[in-house]
Amino acid sequence: MLSVGTKFFVIPGTSPTKAFAIQMKNGVYLEAVSVGSKKPTSPQTTPSDVAAHSYASVTQATVAIDAIRQQFGQFYPSGPNVNLGNGIIAEQAGSVGSLNLKWTEGRWAIRGDLATADALPQAKQMVAYLHTHMLPTPQNKGVIVVTQSYNSSSPTIHTNTTVAWQVGTKVYEIHQAGNPINALQAAVTHG
């Protein structure tokens, strides 16, 4: 029997009109039960906190993923390249107190606008994680952007990660605060 708080989802790979109830406890999957038919809406949320946006055509989905990439602005390398390990070399830009890195892994473009002293180790941690875990395969390019901001009124660094990719007429997005590895894990789990 499903308990109060059970969430209802359309599960990728099944008919978009078939609805399932997914019961989880402390982030662990417990049970999935078919609960009949459902007309899909856009965006849909899957159990891994991935929003799925459906478009009428592949072209429209491509325009949407391009818009996501462009919202993070241009990147102008201004420093020497940085070795992040596992054969990954990043372009570098930035000013005092920040480090901006950009690199690719397969079809994924990754950018870090990092404001902390541990920015380079954090980027290396992401590369190490992606070296051992498989992200979903995007249509053309997927995008991962990690941004950190510093609140001058309190000594707090806020980290936000966006992961987005296109498959056919769908664009999947994850937006999470905190450790970027959590957003990467959600994408890997979804893939």
N, C-alpha and C positions, 0 to 999 in steps of 0.2 A: 504494500500500500504506500503510495506517495504521500509525503508529509507536506504541511503548510510550508511555503517558501520554495517549493519546487518550481523551477523555471521551465518554460516551454520553448523549444527551438525547432527549426528546420535543420536537419542534419545533412551536410554536404554528401553528395553521392546517392541520396535518396530522392524520391519524387518531391519537388518543391511544394506540392499540395498535401503532403503527408506530414502530420505534426507528431512530435515526440515530446514527452516529459522527461527531463533529465534530472535525476536527483544526485546531488553531490553533498559531501560533508567534509569540511575543512579542506576544500579544493580537490577532494578525491572523488572520482566517479563511482557511484554506487549502483545506479539502475537507469535504464532507458525503457520507456513504455510507449507504444504507439497509442495516441489518443485521438485518432481520426484524421479528418481533413482540415486543412488550413489554407487560406489564400495567402501567398507570400507577400510581404511588404518590404519596402526598401527604406532604410537599411535593416538588415536582419542581424541579430547578434547570435553568435555561436558560443558553445560552452567555454571556449578559450578567450573570451572577451575580444573576439575579432568581429568587427562590423563588416558586413558584406553588402556592397552597393551594386545593384543590377542596372544595366544600361541596355538600351534597345539594340545597340550594335557594338561590334568590336572597336570601331572608330570612335564612338562616343566614350567607351571605357578608356581608350588610349588617351583621349583628350583629358579625361578626369585624372588619370595617373600623372600625366604631364603637369597638370595644374598643381597637384600635390607637391611634385618635385620643385616647381618654380616658386612656391610660397616660401621656400627657405632661402631664396636669393642666390646671387652669383657667388662663386668662390674664386678668389684671385690669389694663387700661390705666391708667397713672398719670402719663403725661407727654404732651407735645404730639405730634401726628402727625408722621411723618417722611417726606419725599419721597425715594423710592428711584430716581426716574427712570422714563422711559417711561410716565408716567401712573400709576404705582403709589405709593399712599400707605399707609404702615404705621402701625399702632397701636404705642405704645411703653410699656414698663414696665421696671422694673429698679431696681437699687440701685448703690451705689458699686462700681466695678470690673466691672460687667456691663451688658449691654444686651439686653433682650428685645423682639423685634419680631414682629408678626403681620400678615400681609397675605394677600390672595387674588389668584389669577390664574386666571380662568375658573372651572373646577370644582375648583381646587386650593387648599387652605388651607395656608399656609406659615408656619412659626414658627421663629424663631432665638433660642436662649438662648445668647448669646454673651458670652465672658469676656475678650475681648482689645480692645486699643486700635484694632485694625483691623476691629472688628465692623461698623461702618457701611459701610466700603468693601467688605467681604466680602458683605454683603447686597445692595449695589448691583451687585456682580459677578454674583450669582445672578440678579437681575432682568434685567440686560443679556443674560445667556446665555439666559434663558427668553424674552426678547423675540425672539430669532432662531432658537430651536429649539423644536420641537413635542413636548410631553409626550404620553403616551397619554391618550385620553379616558376618564375614569373613569365608572362607572355613575351615581353621584351626586357625591360629593366624593372627591378624592384628598388625601393628606396628605404634607407634607414637613416634617421636623423636624430642625434642626441644633442640636446641643448641644455646648458646649465646657466642659471642666472643667480646672481648674488644679491641678497637683500641687505642694503646698507644699514637699515634700522635694526637688524638683528643678524648675528653671524651665521646665517643659514644659506646654504647652497641648495637650490631647487633644480633637480634633474628631471627632464621630460624626454621621452623617447617616442618617436613615430616610426612605425613600420608599415609600409604600404606596397602592394603588388597587384598586378592585373593578371587574370586568367580568363581569356575569352571576353565575354561581356560583363564580367564581374571585377570589381576592385575591392580588395580586402584591406582593412586598416586596423591598426592597433595604436592606441594612444595610452601611454602609461607613465606615471610619475615614479621616481625612485630609481633603483639600480637598472641600467639598460639590459642586463642579462635577463631580467624578468620578462621584458617585452620580446626579446629574442626567443626565449623559451616558449612563449605563447604562440609565436609564429611557427616554430619548429613543431610544436604539438598539433597545430592546425594543419600543417603541410602534409 
